[in-house]
Amino acid sequence: MRLLPNFRLVLALALLVGVYSADGQLDHCRCSARDEARTALHCSGDDALAKLTECGKMLLPEDAVHAAIIYNATFEARPSFHALPCFSVLQLSDWSFASRLEHLAVLECRFKKLQLEGATNLTSLSLASNELRLVDSAWLHPLKSLRCLDLSGNRLNRLPDNLTRHLTHLNLSRNEFLGLDAGWFGPSPFLVHLNLSHNRLESLGPGNISVLWDSYLPALQVLDLSWNKLTSLCGSCFAAQPRLSKLWLEHNRLEALPSEAFVRNSQLVAVYLAGCGRSLPTHSMTGTARRCTSLRRPVLCRQVEGTRGLRSLMSLNLGWNQLSSLPPHVLKLLGERSNDSLRLGHNPWLCDCNTVNFAVWLQHNKARSLHPHAPSNGGVRDIEDIRCSDLSSSRLAGQAIYTLLKSDLCPQPTNWTNGLLDAVNGIMAFLILAILTKLLRDYWRQKRSGKLPKFFGFV
């Protein structure tokens, strides 16, 4: 998942060397040597543990098995007439190489209990996609060296206490969390990557994810909250994470992004807000937000302004929202970061006379990106996807905004209209001249005769 460690992908690429046999069929148990000193074991199927144990017995004592992956195995009790033993428990103590294991992945399996005693050197463990409803702290207690834990793709809604005390990476994506309890984390001075995407989180306010604004995660650098049900952020949600550098908030239901949300996150370089935004009531908008009435979803203006204090920000994604226009002060704010990676595509942009400044701004960005010394990742990255929506006139719908001229967006009046306006201007000029002449004549007569002039009289 982006920068967060996807152990399934890492182990699949790094450990599954020689998984397929010469005829292209899956080899259900393969001891594959990556080099003379390191060996990776991969087994799949219902008898995976038996095969893995046999592989271990065939290894010479000097062989070093550093990684193992078990895929699609069932660890349930078998009838006595089966030749294979019962593997309702995944037990590492039966493996002669358990103490040398550094990486273990148990994927899409069905087991009742884990006994990981002896795996004292295990640093990464993946229990992804096992339909787990509960993680027992006893499973992880023997793993004193564990640093990376992947629990993604399960059915978890709670965790054991103090789970992350020694972890640096934790993947909780694609579970059923409604909130987080501070007791699950406890003091976690080493946790730098936390993935909470694809859950059911609804708020970062008090009473829900209190762990985020307390001092439990001071070292956190990467946080993924995408694909949840968040409707708001509190002003101090990330104040206790001064090292936060990348934040995903994509595809939530955000109704506000307070301007003070990131005041203490000076190292934040990337914020992803794609697919966010809902209608925001006018009475809930104050200050600068009231200047954003040109937006179909005014919250997006606040999302941009909420990043004003982020001097280190290098990436901002506002694509797939409901932006229809951007006021000049927001364009100026975005223009101040010429080296940023900015995405504004796939929004329902309304093209009319008010879009001229936006089109000129995009044209400048396009020209700047073509400069020989322009940064390769700077400016508007998806400028071709910033197009006029169907809300615009039919002749403009679907056209890239940066290609449009002022005459396209705001056509000038036709010739007969110009003639009519010229006639009106001529009449107004004649009337003004007549009034001035009358005033001067009345003033001259009053000076000579001392009589007040008649208002309608020219004689």
Buried (B, 14 or more C-beta within 10 A) or exposed (E): BBBBBBBBEBBBEEBBBEBEEEEEEEBBBBBBBBEEEBBBBBBBBBBBBBBBBEBBEEBEEEBBBBBBBBBBBBBEEBEEEEEEEEBBEBBBEBBBBBBBBBBBBBBBBBBEEBBBEBBBBBBBBBBBBBEBEEBEEEBBEBBEEBBBBBBBBBEBBBBBEBBBEBBBBBBBBBBEBBBBBBBBBEBBEBBBBBBBBBBEBBBBBEEBBBBBBEEBBBBBBBBBBBBBEBBBBBBBBBBBBBBBBBBBBBBBBBBBBBBEBBBBBBBBBBBBBBBBBEEBEEEEBEEBBEBBEBBBBBBBBBBBBBBBBBEEBBBBBBBBBBBBBBBEEBBEBBEEBBEBBBBBBBBBBBBBEBBBBBBBBBBBBBEBBEEEEBBEEBBBBBBEBBBBBEBBBEEBEEBBBBBBEBEBBBEEEEEEEEEEEEEEEEEEEEEEEEEEEBEEEBEEBEEEEEEEBEEEEEE
